């Protein structure tokens, strides 16, 4: 059962981190999916801790704990990429606003010079 969780979740999602950073809604849905995987792994970890502790159960618990950490790291990467994208978009929006205001500032400056010259 560990192979089923590990093969589909950790490996399959790593390749899509770059794609998720291109759309914040995409990263939100990926984060939600990763959180569901974490919840499932945590449930499995809790179940594996019940009963007699064998070498196999301890190995399973260790694998599940590592998988949970990997999923949490992927979530952190997605959140960082989304934050970086939001900051870039904010910077671009501010830059666009400054660019749009520049002709108006130049016109006002020219108009002020014309009025000073005529006075």
C-alpha positions in Angstrom: 0.0 0.0 0.0 2.9 2.3 0.5 4.0 1.9 -3.1 0.5 2.9 -4.2 0.6 6.2 -2.3 4.3 6.9 -3.0 4.3 6.2 -6.7 1.3 8.3 -7.5 1.7 11.2 -5.2 5.3 12.2 -4.6 6.7 11.3 -7.9 3.8 12.4 -10.0 3.5 15.8 -8.5 7.2 16.9 -8.6 7.1 17.2 -12.3 4.1 19.6 -12.2 5.5 22.1 -9.7 6.6 24.4 -12.6 3.2 24.2 -14.2 1.4 25.0 -11.0 3.4 28.2 -10.5 2.0 29.6 -13.8 -1.5 29.7 -12.4 -2.4 30.4 -8.8 -5.7 28.6 -9.1 -3.8 25.6 -10.4 -1.5 25.7 -7.4 -4.4 26.0 -5.0 -6.0 22.8 -6.4 -2.6 21.0 -6.4 -2.1 22.1 -2.7 -5.6 20.8 -1.9 -4.8 17.4 -3.6 -1.5 17.2 -1.7 -3.2 17.9 1.6 -5.6 15.1 0.9 -2.6 12.8 0.3 -1.1 13.9 3.5 -4.3 13.2 5.4 -4.5 9.7 3.9 -0.8 9.0 4.7 -1.4 10.3 8.3 -4.4 7.9 8.7 -2.3 5.0 7.4 0.5 6.0 9.8 -1.9 6.1 12.7 -3.3 2.7 11.8 0.2 1.2 11.4 1.1 2.3 14.9 -1.7 0.2 16.4 -0.9 -3.3 17.5 2.4 -5.1 17.7 5.4 -3.2 16.5 7.4 -5.3 14.0 10.4 -4.4 11.8 8.0 -4.3 8.9 5.6 -2.0 10.7 8.4 0.3 11.8 9.7 0.5 8.3 6.3 1.3 7.0 5.9 4.1 9.6 9.3 5.5 8.6 8.3 5.5 4.9 5.0 7.1 5.6 6.7 9.8 7.7 9.1 10.5 4.9 6.3 10.7 2.4 4.4 13.1 4.6 7.5 15.3 4.8 8.0 15.2 1.0 4.4 16.2 0.4 4.7 19.1 2.9 7.8 20.2 1.0 5.9 20.2 -2.3 3.2 22.3 -0.7 5.8 24.8 0.5 7.3 24.9 -3.0 3.9 25.6 -4.5 3.1 28.3 -2.0 6.4 29.9 -2.6 5.9 29.8 -6.4 2.4 31.3 -6.0 3.7 34.1 -3.7 6.5 34.9 -6.2 4.1 35.0 -9.1 1.8 37.3 -7.2 4.7 39.6 -6.3 5.7 39.7 -10.0 2.2 40.5 -11.1 2.0 43.2 -8.5 5.3 44.7 -9.7 4.1 44.5 -13.4 0.8 46.2 -12.5 2.6 49.0 -10.7 5.0 49.4 -13.5 2.2 49.6 -16.0 0.4 52.2 -13.9 3.6 54.3 -13.8 4.1 54.0 -17.6 0.5 55.0 -18.2 0.9 58.1 -15.9 4.1 59.2 -17.5 2.6 60.9 -20.6 0.1 62.7 -18.4 3.0 64.0 -16.2 5.0 65.1 -19.2 2.0 66.9 -20.7 1.3 68.7 -17.4 5.0 69.7 -17.2 4.9 71.0 -20.7 1.7 72.9 -20.1 3.2 74.5 -17.0 6.3 75.6 -19.0 4.0 77.2 -21.7 2.1 79.1 -19.1 5.3 80.3 -17.4 6.7 81.5 -20.8 3.5 83.4 -21.7 3.3 85.1 -18.4 
